Amino acid sequence: MTQKHAEMAQKSVEITQKNAKNTQKTLEITRKNTEIGGFRVAILGLIVGTTACTVGPKYVKPSTPVSAAYREQLPPNFKEQDWKVGEPSDQLKKGKWWEIFQDSQLSSLEEQVNVSNQTVAAAEAQFRQARAVVQAARAGLYPTVTGSASVIGQRSSGSRSSSSGSANGSGFSPGASADIGLTGAVSWVPDLWGQIHKTIEADVASAQVTAAQLENARLSLQAELALDYFQLRGLDSERQLLDTNVAGYLQALELTQNRFNQGVASQIDVAQAQTQLETTRAQATETQVARAQFEHAIAILIGKPPSELSIAAVTATPQPPAIPGMVPSQLLERRPDIAAAERQVASANAEIGVAKTAFYPTLTLGLSAGLEGSSLLNLFSWPSRLFSLGPSLAQTFFDAGKRRALTAEAQAAYDATVANYRENVLAAFQQVEDQLAALRILDQESKEQSLAVAAAERSLSLALIQYQGGVTAYLQVITAQAAALQNENTAVQLLTRRMTASVDLIQALGGGWTVADLPTADQITAKSSGIAQAPPPSSQPTTP
């Protein structure tokens, strides 16, 4: 009986071991199936995310009122041609519009605006900031991977009761233990309804807005420098005119004094000649106040302290250049401020889609795995493994109308940008028409003023002849001198106004810029953009 019982016990042990092995195999199969099932869930989520639909309206460029032709008559020197890509023999280089004035000093100053002007540097930094926002938004398309490591040591209190008792029979079992863990997690939110794509679309359009604003700031500053420069040159011409008249008045004073010494002229004639001379000399000095201010303004535009810039006076009188023109329909593609307004519309349109995605559920796929043990010896053993895998779905059922209100807000913001865009287009046409009218009218006025100058000079010549012949008093000479100087000065000022109107027209036409110069979405998301970047503010400005 004892031997039989021993054999039965042996068989029972073998059966138990066999059942344990079967159980282990079952657990292994279950684990593999679970991992395969989770993998399938992840693949399914990837497919769903890839084939997701995009919520929100498709962008359509808003319509704008565009006339077939300008109302104002084109001036004689307004060429119906386009800005060209610069070639060595070209006078109309794209982006370097100031070269049509053929003024080397102006060109030297304009080149420094893009290098040293702090407003351009700030606008360029804002563009880089907008590019970084796009790259941050693109990160939402990809899974997020995190990891953690922990070592936690603990010691139980020796005063706590132990149900199993202790070796010394005291009923307490104090001791220390450690918990070491290495875990990693992967989470991914598939873009089922296009929220991330719409956000990227909005951010790309916003980056293009800042790029256009950068170009508009650059164009505005370049135009401002040219305006200051030509007004400074106009003051140089006025100073030259006044100095010439001072020299003539000095000769007239000497003539009057000689006649007075001879007893022919009266002391009143001498006083009148002296007054005319000193008044004109004071007017010549007065021009230096405004000239210094323009010189200081130019220094700031090129990023220099006013004390470091000195522009020598030039006696040569510039003439308005032939300006390349364009039909009204091209104007929308040539102005950076209009391009910025249009891109703001595109960004606002994408924001409507972002707002509408809040009405749909959010799917999150998560996976975490790691090792946990009481020591480094058993941390990497098979029983120390742990993992979790599974999707989660979230949906907001009630928010008291918040999502609907946010969608209405996005729609209203879009409508506002459309109105602003159309207003910018109308303002652009007004600016072009204003400058075309100014050039046409100033050109006609300049011709008429030339006739007035010639007549005033003849009158002055006759008055001097009559005075020397004793026919008239010196007061008539004074009157003729004042009329001649006033007409000559008006002619100089008209030329300055024609030069500044030419600059204003070039700015109104976009300065040779085109919407094709805007960076594309690929350029914005790339590590480096195609837009020329200004150096940081710490860079040393170049000298003229």
C-alpha positions as CSV (number, residue, x, y, z in Angstrom):
1,M,0.0,0.0,0.0
2,T,2.8,2.4,0.8
3,Q,4.4,1.8,-2.6
4,K,1.1,2.2,-4.4
5,H,0.4,5.5,-2.6
6,A,3.9,6.7,-3.5
7,E,3.3,5.9,-7.2
8,M,-0.1,7.8,-7.1
9,A,1.6,10.8,-5.5
10,Q,4.3,10.7,-8.2
11,K,1.6,10.7,-10.9
12,S,-0.2,13.6,-9.2
13,V,2.9,15.7,-9.1
14,E,3.5,15.0,-12.9
15,I,-0.1,16.0,-13.7
16,T,0.3,19.1,-11.7
17,Q,3.5,20.0,-13.5
18,K,1.9,19.3,-16.9
19,N,-1.1,21.6,-16.0
20,A,1.3,24.3,-14.9
21,K,3.1,24.1,-18.2
22,N,-0.2,24.3,-20.1
23,T,-1.2,27.2,-18.0
24,Q,2.1,28.9,-18.8
25,K,1.5,28.3,-22.5
26,T,-2.0,29.7,-22.3
27,L,-0.8,32.9,-20.6
28,E,2.0,33.3,-23.2
29,I,-0.6,32.9,-26.1
30,T,-2.9,35.4,-24.4
31,R,-0.1,37.9,-23.9
32,K,0.9,37.6,-27.6
33,N,-2.7,38.0,-28.7
34,T,-3.1,41.0,-26.5
35,E,0.0,42.7,-28.0
36,I,-1.1,41.8,-31.5
37,G,-4.6,43.1,-30.8
38,G,-3.1,46.4,-29.5
39,F,-0.8,46.6,-32.5
40,R,-3.9,46.2,-34.7
41,V,-5.7,48.9,-32.8
42,A,-2.7,51.2,-33.3
43,I,-2.6,50.4,-37.0
44,L,-6.3,51.0,-37.3
45,G,-5.9,54.4,-35.6
46,L,-3.1,55.3,-37.9
47,I,-5.2,54.4,-41.0
48,V,-8.2,56.4,-39.6
49,G,-5.9,59.4,-38.9
50,T,-4.4,59.2,-42.3
51,T,-7.7,59.1,-44.1
52,A,-9.3,61.7,-41.7
53,C,-11.7,64.2,-43.1
54,T,-11.0,67.9,-42.7
55,V,-13.7,70.0,-41.1
56,G,-14.2,73.7,-42.1
57,P,-14.7,75.8,-45.2
58,K,-12.2,75.7,-48.1
59,Y,-10.4,78.9,-48.7
60,V,-11.4,81.0,-51.6
61,K,-9.7,84.4,-52.2
62,P,-12.2,87.2,-51.7
63,S,-13.3,89.2,-54.7
64,T,-12.3,92.9,-54.8
65,P,-13.4,95.8,-57.0
66,V,-10.8,96.4,-59.7
67,S,-11.1,98.9,-62.5
68,A,-9.8,98.2,-66.0
69,A,-7.7,101.3,-66.1
70,Y,-6.6,104.2,-63.9
71,R,-8.7,107.3,-64.0
72,E,-5.8,109.7,-64.0
73,Q,-3.8,110.3,-67.1
74,L,-0.4,108.8,-67.1
75,P,2.5,111.3,-66.9
76,P,4.8,111.5,-70.0
77,N,7.6,109.6,-68.2
78,F,5.4,106.8,-66.9
79,K,6.5,103.7,-68.8
80,E,4.1,100.9,-69.5
81,Q,6.5,98.2,-68.6
82,D,7.3,95.9,-65.7
83,W,10.0,95.7,-63.1
84,K,12.8,93.4,-64.3
85,V,15.1,91.0,-62.6
86,G,18.3,92.9,-62.3
87,E,20.9,92.6,-65.0
88,P,24.2,94.5,-65.2
89,S,22.8,96.9,-67.8
90,D,19.4,97.3,-66.2
91,Q,18.4,100.6,-64.6
92,L,15.3,99.0,-63.2
93,K,16.5,96.2,-60.9
94,K,13.8,94.3,-59.1
95,G,13.8,95.1,-55.4
96,K,16.4,98.0,-55.9
97,W,13.9,100.5,-57.2
98,W,16.0,103.5,-56.0
99,E,18.6,102.8,-58.7
100,I,16.3,104.4,-61.3
101,F,17.2,107.7,-59.8
102,Q,20.9,107.1,-60.7
103,D,22.2,108.6,-57.5
104,S,25.1,106.7,-56.1
105,Q,24.9,108.2,-52.6
106,L,21.2,107.4,-52.4
107,S,21.9,103.8,-53.4
108,S,24.6,103.5,-50.8
109,L,22.2,104.7,-48.1
110,E,19.4,102.5,-49.2
111,E,21.6,99.4,-49.1
112,Q,22.1,100.0,-45.4
113,V,18.4,100.1,-44.5
114,N,18.1,96.3,-45.0
115,V,21.3,95.7,-43.0
116,S,21.1,98.0,-40.1
117,N,17.6,99.4,-39.6
118,Q,16.2,98.2,-36.3
119,T,12.6,98.2,-37.5
120,V,13.5,95.8,-40.3
121,A,15.4,93.7,-37.7
122,A,12.3,93.5,-35.5
123,A,10.0,92.6,-38.4
124,E,12.4,89.9,-39.4
125,A,12.5,88.5,-35.9
126,Q,8.7,88.4,-35.9
127,F,8.8,86.4,-39.1
128,R,11.1,83.9,-37.5
129,Q,8.8,83.7,-34.5
130,A,5.9,82.9,-36.8
131,R,7.9,80.2,-38.5
132,A,8.6,78.6,-35.1
133,V,4.9,78.6,-34.3
134,V,4.2,76.7,-37.5
135,Q,6.9,74.1,-36.6
136,A,5.4,73.7,-33.1
137,A,2.0,73.1,-34.6
138,R,3.4,70.5,-37.0
139,A,4.7,68.5,-34.0
140,G,1.1,67.7,-33.2
141,L,0.9,65.4,-36.2
142,Y,3.4,63.0,-34.7
143,P,3.3,60.8,-31.5
144,T,4.7,62.0,-28.3
145,V,7.3,59.7,-26.6
146,T,8.2,60.1,-23.0
147,G,10.3,58.1,-20.6
148,S,11.0,58.1,-16.8
149,A,13.2,56.4,-14.3
150,S,12.7,56.1,-10.6
151,V,14.4,54.7,-7.6
152,I,12.2,54.8,-4.4
153,G,13.5,53.5,-1.1
154,Q,11.3,52.9,1.9
155,R,11.5,51.4,5.4
156,S,8.5,50.2,7.3
157,S,7.9,51.3,10.8
158,G,9.1,48.9,13.5
159,S,6.0,49.8,15.6
160,R,3.6,48.4,13.1
161,S,2.1,45.0,13.9
162,S,2.9,42.0,11.6
163,S,0.3,39.4,11.2
164,S,2.8,36.7,10.6
165,G,5.0,37.6,13.6
166,S,8.6,38.0,13.6
167,A,11.5,35.7,14.2
168,N,12.0,36.8,17.7
169,G,8.2,36.6,18.5
170,S,7.8,40.2,19.2
171,G,5.1,40.6,16.5
172,F,7.0,43.4,14.7
173,S,8.9,43.1,11.4
174,P,10.8,46.4,10.6
175,G,12.8,46.4,7.3
176,A,13.9,48.5,4.2
177,S,12.9,47.9,0.6
178,A,13.4,49.5,-2.8
179,D,11.3,50.0,-5.8
180,I,13.2,50.6,-9.1
181,G,11.3,51.4,-12.3
182,L,12.1,52.2,-15.9
183,T,9.0,53.2,-18.0
184,G,8.3,54.7,-21.4
185,A,5.1,55.9,-23.0
186,V,3.9,56.7,-26.5
187,S,0.7,58.7,-27.0
188,W,-0.8,59.9,-30.3
189,V,-3.9,61.9,-31.1
190,P,-4.8,61.2,-34.7
191,D,-6.0,64.2,-36.6
192,L,-9.4,62.7,-37.4
193,W,-11.2,66.0,-38.2
194,G,-8.2,68.1,-39.4
195,Q,-7.8,70.2,-36.4
196,I,-4.0,70.1,-36.5
197,H,-3.9,70.5,-40.2
198,K,-6.2,73.5,-40.0
199,T,-4.1,75.0,-37.2
200,I,-1.0,74.5,-39.4
201,E,-2.8,76.1,-42.3
202,A,-3.7,79.1,-40.1
203,D,-0.2,79.4,-38.7
204,V,1.4,79.2,-42.2
205,A,-0.9,81.9,-43.4
206,S,0.0,84.0,-40.3
207,A,3.7,83.5,-41.0
208,Q,3.2,84.7,-44.6
209,V,1.4,87.7,-43.1
210,T,4.6,88.5,-41.1
211,A,6.7,87.9,-44.2
212,A,4.6,90.4,-46.2
213,Q,4.7,92.8,-43.3
214,L,8.5,92.5,-43.2
215,E,8.6,93.4,-46.9
216,N,6.1,96.2,-46.4
217,A,8.2,97.6,-43.6
218,R,11.3,97.4,-45.7
219,L,9.6,99.2,-48.6
220,S,8.2,101.9,-46.3
221,L,11.5,102.6,-44.7
222,Q,13.3,102.6,-48.0
223,A,10.7,105.1,-49.4
224,E,11.0,107.2,-46.2
225,L,14.8,107.4,-46.7
226,A,14.4,108.4,-50.3
227,L,11.8,111.1,-49.4
228,D,14.1,112.5,-46.7
229,Y,17.0,112.4,-49.1
230,F,15.3,114.3,-51.9
231,Q,13.9,116.8,-49.5
232,L,17.5,117.3,-48.2
233,R,18.7,117.7,-51.8
234,G,15.9,120.2,-52.4
235,L,17.1,122.2,-49.4
236,D,20.6,122.1,-50.9
237,S,19.2,123.5,-54.1
238,E,17.3,126.2,-52.2
239,R,20.5,127.1,-50.3
240,Q,22.4,127.3,-53.5
241,L,19.7,129.6,-55.0
242,L,19.7,131.8,-52.0
243,D,23.5,132.0,-51.9
244,T,23.5,133.0,-55.5
245,N,21.0,135.7,-54.8
246,V,23.0,136.9,-51.8
247,A,26.0,137.3,-54.1
248,G,23.8,139.3,-56.5
249,Y,22.3,141.4,-53.7
250,L,25.8,142.1,-52.4
251,Q,26.8,143.6,-55.8
252,A,23.5,145.6,-55.9
253,L,24.3,147.0,-52.4
254,E,27.8,148.0,-53.5
255,L,26.3,149.7,-56.6
256,T,23.8,151.5,-54.4
257,Q,26.5,152.7,-52.0
258,N,28.5,154.0,-54.8
259,R,25.6,155.8,-56.2
260,F,24.9,157.2,-52.7
261,N,28.5,158.3,-52.4
262,Q,28.1,160.1,-55.7
263,G,25.0,161.7,-54.5
264,V,22.8,160.0,-57.0
265,A,21.0,157.5,-54.7
266,S,19.4,158.2,-51.3
267,Q,20.3,156.6,-48.0
268,I,16.9,154.9,-48.2
269,D,18.1,153.0,-51.3
270,V,21.1,151.8,-49.4
271,A,19.0,150.7,-46.4
272,Q,16.6,148.8,-48.7
273,A,19.5,147.1,-50.5
274,Q,21.0,146.2,-47.1
275,T,17.7,144.8,-45.9
276,Q,17.2,142.7,-49.0
277,L,20.7,141.3,-48.6
278,E,20.4,140.4,-44.9
279,T,16.9,138.9,-45.3
280,T,18.0,136.6,-48.1
281,R,21.1,135.6,-46.1
282,A,18.9,134.7,-43.1
283,Q,16.7,132.6,-45.4
284,A,19.8,130.7,-46.6
285,T,20.8,130.0,-43.0
286,E,17.2,128.9,-42.1
287,T,17.4,126.1,-44.6
288,Q,20.1,124.4,-42.5
289,V,17.7,123.7,-39.7
290,A,15.4,121.4,-41.8
291,R,18.4,120.0,-43.6
292,A,20.0,118.9,-40.3
293,Q,16.8,117.3,-39.3
294,F,16.5,115.3,-42.5
295,E,20.2,114.3,-42.2
296,H,19.5,113.0,-38.6
297,A,16.4,111.1,-39.8
298,I,18.4,109.4,-42.5
299,A,21.0,108.4,-39.9
300,I,18.4,106.7,-37.8
301,L,16.9,104.9,-40.8
302,I,20.3,103.3,-41.6
303,G,20.8,102.4,-37.9
304,K,23.4,105.0,-37.0
305,P,23.6,107.8,-34.3
306,P,23.1,111.2,-36.0
307,S,26.6,112.2,-35.0
308,E,28.1,109.5,-37.2
309,L,26.5,110.6,-40.5
310,S,27.3,113.6,-42.6
311,I,25.9,114.0,-46.1
312,A,27.8,116.6,-48.2
313,A,25.8,119.1,-50.1
314,V,25.4,118.4,-53.8
315,T,24.7,121.2,-56.3
316,A,23.5,118.9,-59.1
317,T,19.7,119.1,-59.6
318,P,18.1,115.6,-60.0
319,Q,15.2,115.1,-62.4
320,P,12.2,112.7,-62.0
321,P,13.0,109.4,-63.6
322,A,10.8,107.3,-65.9
323,I,8.8,105.0,-63.6
324,P,7.7,101.5,-64.7
325,G,3.9,101.1,-64.6
326,M,1.4,98.4,-64.4
327,V,-2.3,97.9,-65.1
328,P,-4.7,98.0,-62.0
329,S,-5.3,94.3,-62.0
330,Q,-1.6,93.7,-61.4
331,L,-1.5,96.0,-58.3
332,L,-3.1,93.3,-56.1
333,E,-0.1,91.1,-56.7
334,R,2.5,93.8,-56.3
335,R,1.8,95.3,-52.9
336,P,3.1,93.5,-49.8
337,D,0.5,95.2,-47.6
338,I,-2.3,93.8,-49.8
339,A,-0.7,90.4,-49.7
340,A,-0.5,90.6,-45.9
341,A,-4.2,91.4,-45.7
342,E,-5.1,88.6,-48.1
343,R,-3.1,86.1,-46.0
344,Q,-4.9,87.3,-42.9
345,V,-8.1,86.3,-44.6
346,A,-6.7,82.8,-45.3
347,S,-5.6,82.4,-41.7
348,A,-9.0,83.5,-40.4
349,N,-10.7,81.0,-42.7
350,A,-8.6,78.2,-41.3
351,E,-9.4,79.2,-37.8
352,I,-13.1,78.6,-38.6
353,G,-12.2,74.9,-39.3
354,V,-10.3,74.7,-36.0
355,A,-13.3,76.0,-34.1
356,K,-15.6,73.5,-35.8
357,T,-13.5,70.5,-34.9
358,A,-14.5,71.0,-31.2
359,F,-17.9,69.5,-32.1
360,Y,-16.3,66.1,-32.9
361,P,-14.8,63.4,-30.6
362,T,-11.1,63.1,-29.9
363,L,-9.3,59.7,-30.2
364,T,-6.1,59.1,-28.2
365,L,-3.9,56.1,-28.7
366,G,-1.6,55.3,-25.9
367,L,1.1,52.7,-25.1
368,S,3.2,52.4,-22.0
369,A,5.8,49.8,-21.1
370,G,8.6,49.4,-18.6
371,L,10.4,47.4,-16.0
372,E,9.8,47.4,-12.2
373,G,11.7,45.5,-9.6
374,S,13.1,45.7,-6.1
375,S,16.8,45.7,-7.2
376,L,19.0,45.9,-10.2
377,L,19.4,42.1,-10.1
378,N,15.7,41.4,-10.8
379,L,14.9,44.6,-12.7
380,F,15.7,43.1,-16.1
381,S,14.1,39.8,-15.5
382,W,11.1,38.7,-17.5
383,P,8.6,38.9,-14.6
384,S,9.5,42.5,-14.0
385,R,8.0,43.7,-17.3
386,L,4.8,45.7,-17.4
387,F,2.8,47.4,-20.2
388,S,-0.5,49.0,-21.0
389,L,-2.1,49.6,-24.4
390,G,-5.4,50.9,-25.6
391,P,-7.3,53.8,-27.2
392,S,-9.5,56.3,-25.5
393,L,-12.3,58.4,-26.9
394,A,-13.5,61.7,-25.5
395,Q,-16.5,63.8,-26.5
396,T,-18.0,66.9,-25.0
397,F,-21.8,66.7,-24.8
398,F,-22.7,69.9,-23.0
399,D,-20.7,73.2,-22.7
400,A,-23.5,75.8,-22.5
401,G,-23.0,76.9,-26.1
402,K,-19.2,77.6,-25.7
403,R,-18.2,75.8,-28.9
404,R,-21.0,77.4,-30.9
405,A,-19.9,80.9,-29.6
406,L,-16.3,80.2,-30.5
407,T,-17.3,79.2,-34.0
408,A,-19.4,82.4,-34.4
409,E,-16.4,84.4,-33.2
410,A,-14.1,82.8,-35.8
411,Q,-16.7,83.5,-38.5
412,A,-17.0,87.1,-37.4
413,A,-13.2,87.5,-37.4
414,Y,-13.1,86.1,-40.9
415,D,-15.7,88.6,-42.1
416,A,-13.6,91.4,-40.5
417,T,-10.4,90.4,-42.3
418,V,-12.3,90.2,-45.7
419,A,-13.6,93.8,-45.1
420,N,-10.1,94.9,-44.2
421,Y,-8.6,93.3,-47.3
422,R,-11.1,95.0,-49.6
423,E,-10.4,98.3,-47.8
424,N,-6.7,97.9,-48.3
425,V,-7.2,97.3,-52.0
426,L,-9.3,100.4,-52.3
427,A,-6.7,102.5,-50.4
428,A,-4.0,101.1,-52.7
429,F,-5.8,102.3,-55.8
430,Q,-6.4,105.7,-54.2
431,Q,-2.7,106.0,-53.4
432,V,-1.7,105.2,-57.0
433,E,-4.3,107.6,-58.4
434,D,-3.2,110.4,-56.0
435,Q,0.4,110.1,-57.1
436,L,-0.4,109.9,-60.8
437,A,-2.5,113.0,-60.4
438,A,0.3,114.7,-58.4
439,L,2.9,113.9,-61.1
440,R,0.7,115.0,-63.9
441,I,-0.3,118.3,-62.3
442,L,3.2,119.0,-60.9
443,D,4.7,118.4,-64.4
444,Q,2.3,121.0,-65.9
445,E,2.8,123.4,-63.0
446,S,6.6,123.0,-63.4
447,K,6.4,124.0,-67.1
448,E,4.3,127.1,-66.2
449,Q,6.6,128.0,-63.4
450,S,9.6,128.0,-65.8
451,L,7.8,130.6,-67.8
452,A,7.2,132.6,-64.6
453,V,10.9,132.4,-63.7
454,A,11.9,133.6,-67.1
455,A,9.5,136.6,-66.9
456,A,10.6,137.5,-63.4
457,E,14.3,137.5,-64.5
458,R,13.5,139.8,-67.4
459,S,11.6,142.1,-65.1
460,L,14.5,142.2,-62.7
461,S,17.0,142.9,-65.5
462,L,14.8,145.8,-66.8
463,A,14.4,147.2,-63.3
464,L,18.2,147.3,-62.8
465,I,18.7,149.0,-66.1
466,Q,16.1,151.6,-65.4
467,Y,17.5,152.2,-61.9
468,Q,21.0,152.6,-63.2
469,G,19.6,155.1,-65.7
470,G,17.9,157.0,-63.0
471,V,14.5,156.3,-64.4
472,T,13.0,154.5,-61.4
473,A,13.6,154.3,-57.7
474,Y,15.4,151.4,-56.0
475,L,12.1,150.2,-54.6
476,Q,11.2,148.8,-58.0
477,V,14.5,146.9,-58.1
478,I,13.7,145.5,-54.6
479,T,10.2,144.4,-55.8
480,A,11.6,142.7,-58.9
481,Q,14.3,141.0,-56.9
482,A,11.8,139.6,-54.5
483,A,9.5,138.4,-57.3
484,A,12.4,136.7,-59.1
485,L,13.6,135.0,-56.0
486,Q,10.2,133.8,-55.0
487,N,9.6,132.3,-58.5
488,E,13.0,130.7,-58.6
489,N,12.5,129.2,-55.2
490,T,9.0,127.9,-56.2
491,A,10.6,126.2,-59.2
492,V,13.1,124.4,-56.9
493,Q,10.4,123.3,-54.5
494,L,8.3,122.0,-57.4
495,L,11.1,119.9,-58.6
496,T,11.5,118.5,-55.0
497,R,7.8,117.7,-54.9
498,R,8.0,115.9,-58.3
499,M,10.9,113.8,-56.9
500,T,9.0,112.9,-53.7
501,A,5.9,112.2,-55.7
502,S,7.9,109.8,-57.9
503,V,9.0,108.0,-54.7
504,D,5.5,107.9,-53.4
505,L,4.3,106.4,-56.7
506,I,6.9,103.7,-56.7
507,Q,5.9,102.8,-53.1
508,A,2.2,102.8,-54.1
509,L,3.1,100.4,-56.9
510,G,4.9,98.0,-54.5
511,G,8.5,98.9,-55.4
512,G,8.9,95.9,-57.8
513,W,7.8,93.4,-55.2
514,T,5.5,90.5,-56.2
515,V,3.3,88.1,-54.3
516,A,5.5,85.3,-55.7
517,D,8.2,86.6,-53.4
518,L,6.2,85.3,-50.4
519,P,7.6,82.2,-48.8
520,T,5.7,79.0,-49.5
521,A,4.4,76.6,-46.9
522,D,7.4,74.3,-47.6
523,Q,9.9,77.2,-47.2
524,I,8.2,78.3,-43.9
525,T,8.4,74.7,-42.4
526,A,11.9,74.2,-43.7
527,K,14.9,74.7,-41.3
528,S,15.9,77.8,-43.3
529,S,13.7,80.2,-45.2
530,G,14.1,81.8,-48.5
531,I,13.7,85.3,-47.1
532,A,16.8,87.4,-46.6
533,Q,17.2,87.9,-42.9
534,A,18.5,91.0,-41.3
535,P,21.4,90.6,-38.9
536,P,20.7,90.8,-35.1
537,P,20.7,94.2,-33.5
538,S,24.2,93.6,-32.2
539,S,25.7,93.7,-35.7
540,Q,27.8,96.7,-36.5
541,P,26.2,98.9,-39.2
542,T,28.2,99.5,-42.3
543,T,29.5,102.9,-43.2
544,P,28.5,104.8,-46.3
